[in-house]
Amino acid sequence: MRVKKDSIIKWLYAAPGIAAISVFLIIPLLLIFWLSLHYMPTGLPPKFTGISNFIEVFTMPELYVSIQRTLVYAFTAVLLKALIGLGVALLLNLNFFGRGLVRGLALIPYAIPPFLCALIFWFVYDHRGVLNAILGIFGLGPVYPLRYETAMFSVIMVNVWHGWPFFFLGLLAGLQAIPIELYESASVDGASTFVKFKSITLPLLKPVFAIVCGLSLMWTMGDFVIPWMLTGGGPIDATLTVPIATYKIAFLTRLNIPLAAAYSATILPLYLTIIYYIIKQMEVK
């Protein structure tokens, strides 16, 4: 009877989390899958069409372009955010006067909403904007960051500027969890700073680093606001990611929500792979 009571109590503790996951993850995924198997003519009830939407999606050339753009956007941005976040976390883990203030200031980009970040950088990137004004002082420019050749890199830079403090927060927490005694023992043994970083910091920081990278990768792959506000997926599909392509299919070009649902589901296996990896990293060793 005692075991049964403990089991009930554990389920009660887990109930809010299960409810949240169901409402915000499982139910939307099921709805997307249901929509992708139907055709919804205006003013008429949905009609089951099986996998016809998926067949049409895989014949669309923009699918492969948008997946490639999404992977380039997400992996490049996450790599840069990870490097910057790690460097800043290592720096602000040191003891110096005003460290608390500097840590607070480092969080400002992450506190700004993505749409406002995009708006700020739109004025920076505009041919009459801040960037060209600064370059003009030195007799340089003008440059056009949102042209076809550099649009993807320019959008990635906005995502990096907005998102690197998330890495800083996670990695700083991981650094502070490492026992100081390990570094003291290594110093007694004559280990250099690089050796301590390589043999102590990196191995103990790896689980936190993996989780932070996985979460950021999922969020960046699903980023819609920054690319859409800066370029709308252009010019000439230079920044056409899966979220933007899905939005266009649903509300602009085809006005076909079931087809858009099938389109968005094509990248679901990659999301599930990342989620599985994060869960494995969170397991207690």
TORMAR-751258 format. One line per 10 residues: number of its first residue (from 0); their letters; for each residue x, y, z of N, C-alpha, C. Coordinates in Angstrom, 1 decimal. Each point is the difference from the previous one (the first is absolute). Layout:
N
NUM) a) X Y Z X Y Z X Y Z | ... .
This chain:
285
0) mrvkkdsiik) 0.8 -1.2 0.0 -0.8 1.2 0.0 0.9 1.3 0.0 | 1.1 -0.1 0.8 0.9 1.1 0.1 0.6 0.3 -1.4 | 0.4 -1.0 -0.7 0.6 0.1 -1.3 -1.0 0.7 -1.0 | -1.2 -0.5 0.1 -1.0 0.6 -0.9 -0.3 1.5 0.3 | 0.0 0.3 1.3 -0.2 1.4 0.3 1.2 0.9 -0.5 | 1.2 -0.5 0.2 1.2 0.7 -0.5 -0.1 0.2 -1.5 | -0.5 -1.0 -0.7 -0.1 0.1 -1.5 -1.0 1.0 -0.4 | -1.1 0.1 0.7 -1.0 1.0 -0.3 0.5 1.4 0.3 | 0.8 0.2 1.1 0.5 1.3 0.3 1.0 0.4 -1.1 | 0.8 -0.9 -0.5 1.0 0.3 -1.1 -0.8 0.5 -1.2 .
10) wlyaapgiaa) -1.1 -0.7 -0.4 -0.7 0.4 -1.1 -0.7 1.3 0.1 | -0.4 0.3 1.3 -0.6 1.3 0.2 1.0 1.2 -0.1 | 1.3 -0.3 0.4 1.0 1.0 -0.2 0.3 0.2 -1.5 | -0.1 -1.1 -0.7 0.4 0.0 -1.5 -1.2 0.6 -0.8 | -1.2 0.0 0.5 -1.2 0.3 -0.7 0.1 1.4 -0.7 | 0.4 1.1 0.7 0.1 1.3 -0.7 0.9 0.0 -1.2 | 1.2 -0.7 0.2 0.9 -0.1 -1.1 -0.6 -0.8 -1.2 | -0.6 -1.1 0.3 -0.7 -0.8 -1.1 -1.0 0.8 -0.7 | -0.8 0.8 0.8 -1.1 0.8 -0.6 0.6 1.1 -0.9 | 1.1 0.6 0.5 0.6 1.1 -0.8 0.5 -0.6 -1.3 .
20) isvfliipll) 0.7 -1.2 0.1 0.6 -0.6 -1.3 -1.2 -0.4 -0.9 | -1.1 -0.5 0.5 -1.1 -0.4 -0.8 -0.6 1.2 -0.7 | -0.2 1.1 0.7 -0.7 1.2 -0.6 0.9 0.7 -1.0 | 1.3 0.1 0.3 0.9 0.8 -0.8 0.8 -0.8 -1.0 | 0.1 -1.3 0.1 0.8 -0.8 -0.9 -0.8 -1.1 -0.7 | -0.5 -1.0 0.8 -0.7 -1.1 -0.6 -1.2 0.3 -0.8 | -0.9 0.8 0.6 -1.2 0.4 -0.7 0.2 0.7 -1.3 | 0.9 1.1 0.0 0.3 0.6 -1.3 0.6 -0.9 -1.0 | 0.9 -0.9 0.4 0.6 -1.0 -1.0 -1.1 -0.9 -0.6 | -0.9 -0.4 0.8 -1.1 -0.9 -0.5 -0.9 0.8 -0.9 .
30) lifwlslhym) -0.2 1.3 0.3 -0.9 0.9 -0.9 0.7 0.2 -1.3 | 1.3 0.2 0.0 0.8 0.2 -1.2 -0.1 -1.3 -0.9 | 0.2 -1.1 0.7 -0.1 -1.3 -0.8 -1.4 -0.2 -0.6 | -1.0 0.3 0.8 -1.4 -0.1 -0.5 -0.3 0.9 -1.1 | 0.5 1.3 0.1 -0.2 0.9 -1.1 0.7 -0.4 -1.3 | 1.2 -0.6 0.2 0.8 -0.4 -1.2 -0.6 -1.1 -0.8 | -1.0 -0.7 0.6 -0.7 -1.1 -0.7 -1.3 0.4 -0.6 | -0.3 1.3 0.0 -1.3 0.4 -0.5 0.1 1.2 -1.0 | -1.1 0.2 -0.7 -0.1 1.1 -0.9 -1.2 0.9 0.6 | 0.2 1.3 0.1 -1.0 0.8 0.6 -0.4 1.1 -0.9 .
40) ptglppkftg) -1.0 -0.3 -0.9 -0.6 1.1 -0.9 -0.7 1.0 0.8 | 0.0 1.2 -0.4 -0.7 1.1 0.7 -1.5 -0.2 0.1 | -0.5 0.0 1.2 -1.4 -0.1 0.3 -0.5 -1.4 -0.1 | 0.8 -1.0 -0.1 -0.4 -1.4 -0.1 0.8 -0.8 1.1 | -0.6 -1.1 0.4 0.7 -0.8 1.1 1.3 -0.6 -0.6 | 1.0 -0.3 0.9 1.3 -0.6 -0.5 -0.3 -1.3 -0.6 | 0.9 -0.3 -1.0 -0.1 -1.2 -0.8 1.3 -0.8 0.2 | -0.1 -1.3 0.4 1.2 -0.8 0.2 0.6 -0.3 -1.4 | 1.3 0.3 -0.1 0.7 -0.3 -1.2 1.3 -0.9 0.1 | 0.2 -0.5 1.2 1.1 -0.9 0.3 1.3 0.8 -0.1 .
50) isnfievftm) 1.0 -0.6 -0.7 1.3 0.6 -0.1 0.2 0.8 -1.2 | -1.1 0.5 -0.6 0.2 0.7 -1.3 0.7 1.4 0.3 | -0.2 0.6 1.1 0.7 1.2 0.3 1.5 -0.2 0.2 | 0.4 -1.1 0.6 1.4 -0.3 0.1 0.6 -0.3 -1.4 | -0.7 -0.7 -0.8 0.5 -0.2 -1.4 0.2 1.3 -0.7 | -0.9 0.9 0.1 0.1 1.3 -0.6 1.2 0.8 0.6 | 0.1 0.0 1.3 1.1 0.7 0.6 1.4 -0.5 -0.5 | 0.2 -1.3 -0.1 1.3 -0.5 -0.4 0.3 0.2 -1.5 | -1.0 0.6 -0.8 0.2 0.4 -1.3 0.3 1.5 -0.2 | -0.1 0.7 1.1 0.2 1.4 0.0 1.5 0.3 0.1 .
60) pelyvsiqrt) 0.6 0.7 -0.9 1.4 0.3 0.0 0.4 0.9 1.2 | -0.9 0.9 0.5 0.3 0.8 1.1 0.2 -0.7 1.3 | -0.5 -1.3 0.1 0.2 -0.8 1.2 1.4 -0.2 0.3 | 0.8 -0.4 -1.0 1.4 -0.3 0.1 0.8 1.2 0.2 | -0.4 1.1 -0.6 0.7 1.3 0.2 -0.2 0.5 1.4 | -1.2 -0.1 0.5 -0.3 0.5 1.3 0.6 -0.8 1.1 | 0.1 -1.3 -0.2 0.6 -0.9 1.0 1.5 0.3 0.1 | 0.6 0.2 -1.2 1.4 0.3 0.0 0.3 1.4 0.7 | -0.9 1.0 -0.4 0.2 1.3 0.7 -0.2 -0.1 1.5 | -1.0 -0.8 0.4 -0.3 -0.1 1.4 1.2 -0.6 0.8 .
70) lvyaftavll) 0.6 -1.1 -0.6 1.2 -0.6 0.6 1.2 0.9 0.1 | 0.2 0.8 -1.1 1.1 0.9 0.0 -0.2 1.1 1.0 | -1.2 0.5 0.1 -0.4 1.1 0.9 0.2 -0.5 1.5 | -0.6 -1.2 0.3 0.0 -0.4 1.3 1.4 -0.5 0.5 | 0.7 -0.8 -0.7 1.3 -0.5 0.4 1.0 1.1 0.1 | 0.0 0.9 -1.0 1.0 1.1 0.1 -0.2 0.9 1.2 | -1.3 0.3 0.2 -0.4 0.9 1.1 0.4 -0.6 1.3 | -0.4 -1.3 0.2 0.3 -0.7 1.2 1.5 -0.1 0.3 | 0.8 -0.3 -1.0 1.4 -0.1 0.2 0.6 1.4 0.4 | -0.4 1.1 -0.6 0.5 1.3 0.4 -0.5 0.4 1.4 .
80) kaliglgval) -1.3 -0.3 0.3 -0.5 0.3 1.3 0.7 -0.8 1.1 | 0.3 -1.3 -0.3 0.7 -0.8 1.0 1.4 0.5 0.2 | 0.8 0.4 -1.0 1.3 0.5 0.2 0.0 1.3 0.8 | -0.9 0.9 -0.4 -0.1 1.3 0.7 -0.4 -0.2 1.5 | -1.1 -0.8 0.2 -0.5 -0.3 1.3 1.0 -0.6 0.9 | 0.8 -1.0 -0.6 1.1 -0.6 0.8 1.1 0.9 0.4 | 0.4 0.9 -0.9 1.0 0.9 0.3 -0.4 1.0 1.0 | -1.2 0.5 -0.1 -0.5 1.0 1.0 -0.2 -0.7 1.4 | -0.5 -1.2 0.0 -0.2 -0.7 1.2 1.3 -0.2 0.7 | 1.0 -0.4 -0.7 1.3 -0.2 0.6 0.6 1.3 0.6 .
90) llnlnffgrg) -0.2 1.1 -0.8 0.5 1.3 0.5 -0.8 0.5 1.2 | -1.3 -0.1 0.0 -0.8 0.5 1.1 -0.1 -1.0 1.2 | 0.7 -1.1 -0.1 0.1 -0.9 1.1 1.1 0.3 0.9 | 0.9 1.0 -0.5 1.1 0.4 0.8 -0.5 1.1 1.0 | 0.8 0.2 1.0 -0.3 1.0 1.1 0.6 1.3 -0.4 | -0.8 1.0 -0.1 0.5 1.4 -0.3 -1.1 1.0 0.5 | 0.4 1.2 0.2 -0.9 1.0 0.5 -1.1 0.3 -1.1 | -1.2 0.0 0.4 -1.1 0.4 -0.9 -0.5 -1.2 -0.8 | 0.4 -1.2 0.4 -0.4 -1.2 -0.8 -1.5 -0.2 -0.1 | -0.7 0.3 1.1 -1.5 -0.2 0.0 -0.6 1.0 -1.0 .
100) lvrglalipy) 0.5 1.2 -0.1 -0.6 1.0 -0.9 0.3 -0.5 -1.4 | 1.2 -0.4 -0.3 0.3 -0.5 -1.4 -0.9 -1.2 -0.4 | -0.2 -0.9 1.0 -0.8 -1.2 -0.3 -1.5 0.5 -0.4 | -0.5 1.0 0.8 -1.3 0.5 -0.3 -0.1 0.6 -1.4 | 1.1 0.8 -0.3 0.0 0.7 -1.4 0.1 -1.0 -1.1 | 0.7 -1.2 0.3 0.1 -1.0 -1.1 -1.3 -0.6 -0.4 | -1.0 0.1 0.9 -1.3 -0.6 -0.3 -0.9 0.9 -0.8 | 0.3 1.2 -0.2 -0.8 1.0 -0.7 -0.5 -0.5 -1.4 | 0.9 -0.5 -0.9 -0.5 -0.5 -1.3 -1.0 -1.1 0.1 | 0.1 -0.9 1.0 -1.0 -1.1 0.1 -1.3 0.5 0.6 .
110) aippflcali) 0.0 1.2 0.7 -1.2 0.5 0.6 -0.8 0.8 -1.1 | 0.6 0.3 -1.1 -0.7 0.8 -1.0 -0.8 -1.0 -0.9 | -1.3 0.2 -0.2 -0.8 -0.9 -0.8 0.5 -0.1 -1.5 | -0.1 -1.2 -0.6 0.6 -0.2 -1.3 -0.5 1.0 -1.1 | -1.3 0.4 0.1 -0.4 0.9 -1.0 0.6 1.4 0.1 | 0.4 0.4 1.3 0.6 1.2 0.2 1.5 -0.1 -0.5 | 0.6 -1.1 0.3 1.4 -0.2 -0.6 0.0 0.1 -1.5 | -1.0 -0.6 -0.6 0.0 0.1 -1.5 -0.2 1.4 -0.4 | -0.9 0.8 0.7 -0.2 1.4 -0.4 1.2 0.8 0.2 | 0.7 -0.2 1.1 1.3 0.7 0.3 1.0 -0.2 -1.2 .
120) fwfvydhrgv) 0.2 -1.3 -0.3 1.0 -0.3 -1.0 -0.5 0.4 -1.4 | -1.3 0.1 -0.2 -0.4 0.5 -1.3 0.5 1.4 -0.2 | -0.1 0.9 1.0 0.6 1.3 -0.1 1.5 0.0 -0.1 | 0.6 -1.0 0.6 1.5 -0.1 -0.1 0.4 -0.4 -1.4 | -0.7 -1.0 -0.6 0.3 -0.5 -1.3 -0.5 0.8 -1.2 | -0.9 0.9 0.2 -0.5 0.8 -1.1 1.1 0.8 -0.7 | -0.2 0.3 -1.3 1.1 0.6 -0.7 0.2 1.5 0.5 | -1.0 0.5 0.7 0.2 1.3 0.7 0.1 -0.1 1.5 | 0.3 -1.2 0.4 0.0 -0.3 1.5 1.3 0.2 0.7 | 0.0 -0.5 1.2 1.1 0.3 0.9 1.4 -0.6 -0.5 .
130) lnailgifgl) -0.1 -1.2 -0.6 1.3 -0.6 -0.5 0.6 0.8 -1.0 | -0.7 0.4 -1.0 0.5 0.8 -1.1 0.4 1.4 0.5 | -0.7 0.5 1.0 0.4 1.3 0.5 1.4 -0.1 0.7 | 0.2 -1.0 0.7 1.3 -0.2 0.7 1.1 -0.2 -1.1 | -0.3 -0.9 -1.0 1.0 -0.2 -1.0 0.3 1.3 -0.8 | -1.0 0.8 -0.2 0.2 1.3 -0.7 0.9 0.9 0.7 | 0.1 0.0 1.3 0.9 0.8 0.8 1.5 -0.3 -0.4 | 0.2 -1.3 -0.3 1.4 -0.4 -0.3 0.2 -0.1 -1.5 | -1.0 0.6 -0.8 0.2 0.0 -1.4 -0.3 -1.4 -0.7 | -0.7 -0.9 0.7 -0.3 -1.3 -0.5 -1.4 -0.1 -0.4 .
140) gpvyplryet) -0.3 -1.1 -0.7 -1.4 -0.3 -0.3 -0.5 0.7 -1.2 | -1.3 -0.1 -0.3 -1.0 -0.6 0.9 0.0 -1.6 -0.3 | -0.6 -0.7 1.0 -0.1 -1.4 -0.1 -1.5 -0.3 0.1 | -0.4 -1.2 -0.6 -1.4 -0.4 0.0 -0.1 -1.4 0.7 | -0.1 -0.1 1.3 0.1 -1.3 0.7 -1.1 -1.0 -0.4 | -1.2 0.6 -0.4 -1.1 -0.9 -0.3 -0.2 -0.3 -1.5 | 1.1 0.2 -0.8 0.0 -0.5 -1.4 0.1 -1.5 0.0 | -0.1 -0.6 -1.2 -0.1 -1.5 -0.1 1.2 -0.7 0.6 | 1.2 0.5 -0.3 1.2 -0.6 0.4 0.3 0.0 1.5 | -0.5 1.0 0.7 0.3 0.1 1.4 -1.2 0.0 0.9 .
150) amfsvimvnv) -1.2 -0.2 -0.6 -1.2 0.1 0.8 -0.1 -1.1 1.1 | 0.4 -1.2 -0.3 0.0 -1.1 1.0 0.9 0.3 1.2 | 1.2 0.4 -0.3 1.0 0.4 1.0 -0.5 1.1 0.9 | -0.6 1.0 -0.6 -0.5 1.2 0.7 -1.1 -0.4 0.9 | -0.9 -0.9 -0.4 -1.1 -0.5 0.8 0.5 -0.8 1.2 | 1.0 -0.9 -0.3 0.6 -0.8 1.0 0.6 0.9 1.1 | 0.6 1.1 -0.4 0.7 0.9 1.0 -1.1 0.6 1.0 | -1.1 0.2 -0.5 -1.1 0.6 0.9 -0.4 -1.1 1.0 | -0.2 -1.2 -0.5 -0.3 -1.1 0.9 1.0 -0.3 1.0 | 1.3 0.1 -0.4 1.1 -0.2 0.9 0.0 1.1 1.1 .
160) whgwpffflg) -0.1 1.2 -0.5 0.0 1.1 1.0 -1.2 -0.1 1.0 | -1.1 -0.5 -0.4 -1.1 -0.1 0.9 0.1 -1.3 0.9 | 0.6 -1.1 -0.5 0.0 -1.2 0.7 1.2 -0.4 0.8 | 1.2 0.6 -0.2 1.2 -0.5 0.7 -0.2 0.1 1.5 | -0.7 1.0 0.6 -0.1 0.0 1.5 -0.6 -1.3 0.6 | -0.9 -0.7 -0.8 -0.5 -1.3 0.5 1.1 -1.0 0.2 | 1.0 0.0 -0.9 1.1 -0.9 0.2 0.8 0.5 1.2 | 0.2 1.3 0.1 0.8 0.5 1.2 -0.7 -0.4 1.3 | -1.3 0.1 0.1 -0.7 -0.3 1.2 0.2 -1.5 0.4 | -0.2 -0.9 -1.0 0.1 -1.4 0.2 1.4 -0.4 0.4 .
170) llaglqaipi) 0.9 0.5 -0.8 1.4 -0.5 0.2 0.6 0.6 1.3 | -0.4 1.2 0.3 0.4 0.6 1.3 -0.5 -0.8 1.2 | -1.2 -0.4 -0.1 -0.5 -0.9 1.1 0.7 -1.3 0.0 | 0.4 -0.6 -1.1 0.8 -1.2 0.0 1.4 0.2 0.5 | 0.6 1.2 -0.3 1.3 0.3 0.6 0.0 0.1 1.5 | -1.0 0.6 0.5 -0.1 0.2 1.4 -0.3 -1.2 0.8 | -0.5 -1.1 -0.7 -0.3 -1.3 0.6 1.3 -0.8 0.1 | 1.1 0.4 -0.7 1.2 -0.8 0.1 0.7 0.2 1.3 | 0.3 -1.0 0.8 0.7 0.3 1.3 1.4 0.6 -0.2 | 0.2 1.1 0.8 1.2 0.7 -0.1 1.2 -0.8 0.4 .
180) elyesasvdg) -0.2 -1.0 0.8 1.0 -0.9 0.5 0.8 -0.7 -1.2 | -0.7 -0.3 -1.0 0.6 -0.6 -1.2 1.1 0.9 -0.6 | -0.4 1.3 -0.1 1.0 0.9 -0.6 1.2 0.2 1.0 | -0.3 0.0 1.3 1.1 0.2 1.0 0.9 -1.2 -0.1 | -0.5 -1.2 -0.1 0.8 -1.2 -0.1 0.9 0.0 -1.2 | -0.6 0.4 -1.1 0.7 0.1 -1.3 1.1 1.0 0.1 | -0.2 1.2 0.7 1.0 1.0 0.2 1.2 -0.5 0.8 | -0.3 -0.8 1.0 1.0 -0.6 0.8 0.9 -0.9 -0.8 | -0.6 -0.7 -1.0 0.7 -1.0 -0.8 0.7 0.8 -1.1 | -0.1 1.3 -0.1 0.7 0.8 -1.0 -0.7 0.1 -1.3 .
190) astfvkfksi) -1.3 -0.3 -0.1 -0.7 0.1 -1.3 -0.2 1.5 -0.4 | 0.1 0.2 -1.3 -0.2 1.4 -0.5 -1.4 0.3 -0.2 | -0.3 1.2 -0.3 -1.4 0.4 -0.2 -0.7 -0.8 -1.1 | 0.8 -0.2 -1.1 -0.6 -0.7 -1.1 -0.3 -1.5 0.4 | 0.9 -0.6 0.7 -0.1 -1.4 0.4 -1.2 -0.1 0.9 | -0.2 0.9 0.9 -1.2 0.0 0.9 -1.3 0.2 -0.8 | 0.0 0.8 -1.0 -1.1 0.2 -0.8 -0.4 -1.2 -0.8 | 1.1 -0.6 -0.6 -0.2 -1.2 -0.8 -0.4 -1.2 0.8 | 0.6 -0.2 1.2 -0.2 -1.3 0.8 -1.1 0.1 1.0 | -0.4 1.2 0.4 -1.0 0.2 1.1 -1.2 0.7 -0.6 .
200) tlpllkpvfa) 0.2 1.2 -0.5 -1.2 0.8 -0.4 -0.8 -0.6 -1.1 | 0.7 -0.4 -1.1 -0.8 -0.5 -1.1 -0.7 -1.3 0.3 | 0.7 -1.0 0.6 -0.8 -1.3 0.2 -1.2 0.2 1.0 | 0.2 0.8 1.0 -1.1 0.2 1.0 -1.1 0.9 -0.6 | 0.4 0.9 -0.9 -1.0 0.9 -0.6 -0.7 -0.6 -1.2 | 0.4 -1.2 -0.5 -0.5 -0.6 -1.2 -1.6 -0.3 0.1 | -0.5 -0.6 1.1 -1.5 -0.2 0.0 -0.8 1.3 -0.1 | 0.5 1.0 0.8 -0.8 1.3 -0.1 0.2 0.6 -1.4 | 1.1 -0.1 -0.6 0.3 0.5 -1.3 -0.9 -0.6 -1.0 | -0.1 -1.4 0.1 -0.9 -0.7 -1.0 -1.4 0.4 0.2 .
210) ivcglslmwt) -0.5 0.1 1.2 -1.4 0.4 0.2 -0.3 1.4 -0.5 | 0.9 0.9 0.3 -0.2 1.4 -0.5 0.0 0.1 -1.5 | 1.0 -0.7 -0.6 0.0 -0.1 -1.5 -1.2 -0.6 -0.6 | -0.5 -1.1 0.6 -1.2 -0.6 -0.6 -1.2 0.8 0.1 | -0.2 0.7 1.1 -1.2 0.9 0.2 0.1 1.1 -1.0 | 1.2 0.7 -0.1 0.2 1.1 -0.9 -0.2 -0.4 -1.4 | 0.5 -1.2 -0.4 -0.2 -0.5 -1.3 -1.4 -0.1 -0.4 | -0.9 -0.6 0.9 -1.4 -0.1 -0.3 -0.6 1.4 -0.2 | 0.3 0.9 0.9 -0.6 1.3 0.0 0.4 0.7 -1.3 | 1.3 -0.1 -0.3 0.5 0.7 -1.2 -0.6 -0.5 -1.3 .
220) mgdfvipwml) -0.2 -1.3 -0.1 -0.6 -0.7 -1.1 -1.4 0.5 -0.2 | -0.7 0.3 1.1 -1.4 0.5 -0.1 -0.1 1.5 0.0 | 1.1 0.7 -0.1 0.0 1.5 0.1 -0.7 0.5 -1.3 | -1.1 0.8 0.2 -0.7 0.6 -1.1 0.1 1.5 0.0 | 0.0 0.6 1.2 -0.2 1.5 0.1 1.2 0.7 -0.6 | 1.2 -0.4 0.4 1.2 0.8 -0.5 0.2 -0.1 -1.5 | 0.0 -1.2 -0.6 0.2 -0.1 -1.5 -1.2 0.7 -0.7 | -1.2 -0.2 0.5 -1.2 0.5 -0.7 0.0 1.6 0.0 | 0.3 0.6 1.1 0.0 1.4 0.1 1.1 0.7 -0.8 | 1.2 -0.7 0.0 1.1 0.6 -0.7 0.0 -0.2 -1.5 .
230) tgggpidatl) -0.4 -1.2 -0.5 0.1 -0.3 -1.4 -1.3 -0.6 -0.6 | -0.9 -0.6 0.8 -1.2 -0.6 -0.5 0.4 -1.3 -0.8 | 1.2 -0.6 0.3 0.4 -1.2 -0.7 0.8 0.3 -1.2 | 0.1 1.3 -0.4 0.8 0.3 -1.2 1.4 0.5 0.4 | 0.7 0.7 -0.9 -0.5 0.1 -1.4 0.3 -1.3 -0.8 | -0.9 -0.3 -0.9 0.0 -1.2 -0.8 0.2 -1.2 0.8 | -0.8 -0.2 1.1 0.1 -1.1 0.9 1.3 -0.2 0.7 | 0.8 1.0 0.1 1.3 -0.1 0.7 -0.1 -0.3 1.4 | -1.1 0.4 0.7 -0.2 -0.3 1.4 -1.3 -0.7 0.2 | -0.4 -0.8 -1.0 -1.3 -0.8 0.1 0.2 -1.2 0.9 .
240) tvpiatykia) -0.5 0.1 1.2 0.1 -1.1 1.0 -1.3 -0.7 0.0 | -0.1 -1.2 0.6 -1.2 -0.8 0.1 -1.2 0.8 0.6 | 0.2 0.7 1.2 -1.1 0.8 0.5 -0.6 1.0 -0.9 | 0.9 0.7 -0.8 -0.5 1.0 -0.9 -0.7 -0.6 -1.2 | 0.6 -1.1 -0.5 -0.7 -0.7 -1.1 -1.3 -0.5 0.4 | -0.1 -0.6 1.2 -1.3 -0.5 0.5 -1.0 1.1 0.1 | 0.4 1.2 0.5 -0.9 1.1 0.2 -0.5 0.5 -1.4 | 0.9 0.0 -1.0 -0.4 0.5 -1.3 -1.0 -1.0 -0.6 | 0.2 -1.3 0.1 -0.9 -1.0 -0.5 -1.4 0.1 0.7 | 0.0 0.3 1.2 -1.3 0.0 0.8 -0.8 1.3 -0.3 .
250) fltrlnipla) 0.7 1.1 -0.1 -0.7 1.3 0.0 0.3 1.0 -1.1 | 1.0 -0.3 -0.9 0.3 0.9 -1.0 -0.2 -0.6 -1.4 | 0.8 -1.0 -0.4 0.1 -0.5 -1.3 -1.1 -1.0 -0.4 | -0.2 -1.0 0.9 -0.9 -1.0 -0.3 -1.3 0.0 0.8 | 0.0 0.6 1.2 -1.1 0.1 0.9 -0.5 -1.4 0.3 | 1.0 -0.9 0.3 -0.3 -1.4 0.2 0.6 -0.4 1.3 | -0.8 0.0 1.1 0.5 -0.3 1.3 0.4 -1.5 0.2 | -0.8 -1.0 -0.5 0.5 -1.4 0.1 1.3 -0.2 -0.7 | 0.2 0.6 -1.2 1.2 -0.2 -0.7 1.2 0.6 0.8 | -0.3 1.2 0.6 1.0 0.6 0.9 0.4 -0.9 1.2 .
260) aaysatilpl) -1.1 -0.7 0.5 0.3 -0.9 1.1 0.9 -1.1 -0.4 | -0.3 -0.6 -1.2 0.9 -1.1 -0.5 1.4 0.6 -0.3 | 0.1 1.2 -0.4 1.3 0.6 -0.3 0.8 0.1 1.3 | -0.6 0.5 1.0 0.7 0.2 1.3 0.4 -1.3 0.6 | -0.8 -1.1 -0.2 0.3 -1.3 0.6 1.2 -0.6 -0.6 | 0.5 0.4 -1.2 1.2 -0.6 -0.6 1.2 0.1 0.9 | 0.1 1.1 0.8 1.2 0.2 0.8 -0.2 -0.6 1.4 | -1.2 -0.6 0.3 -0.3 -0.5 1.3 1.0 -1.1 0.4 | 0.4 -0.9 -0.8 1.0 -1.0 0.4 1.3 0.6 0.6 | 0.5 1.1 -0.6 1.1 0.6 0.6 -0.2 0.6 1.4 .
270) yltiiyyiik) -1.2 0.6 0.2 -0.4 0.4 1.3 0.0 -1.1 1.0 | -0.6 -1.1 -0.4 -0.1 -1.2 0.9 1.4 -0.5 0.4 | 0.9 0.0 -1.0 1.4 -0.4 0.2 0.7 0.9 1.1 | -0.2 1.3 -0.2 0.6 0.9 1.0 -0.6 -0.2 1.4 | -1.3 -0.2 0.0 -0.7 -0.2 1.3 0.5 -1.2 0.7 | 0.2 -1.1 -0.8 0.5 -1.2 0.6 1.4 0.2 0.5 | 0.8 0.7 -0.7 1.4 0.3 0.4 0.0 0.8 1.3 | -0.9 1.0 0.1 0.0 0.8 1.2 -0.4 -0.9 1.2 | -1.0 -0.8 -0.2 -0.5 -0.9 1.1 1.1 -0.9 0.5 | 0.8 -0.6 -1.0 1.1 -0.8 0.4 1.0 0.7 0.8 .
280) qmevk) 0.3 1.3 -0.4 1.0 0.8 0.7 -0.5 0.3 1.5 | -1.3 0.1 0.1 -0.6 0.3 1.3 -0.1 -1.1 1.0 | 0.2 -1.2 -0.5 -0.1 -1.2 0.8 1.1 0.0 1.1 | -0.3 -0.4 1.1 1.0 -0.1 1.1 0.9 -1.2 -0.2 | 1.3 0.3 -0.1 1.0 -1.0 -0.3 0.2 -0.9 1.3 .
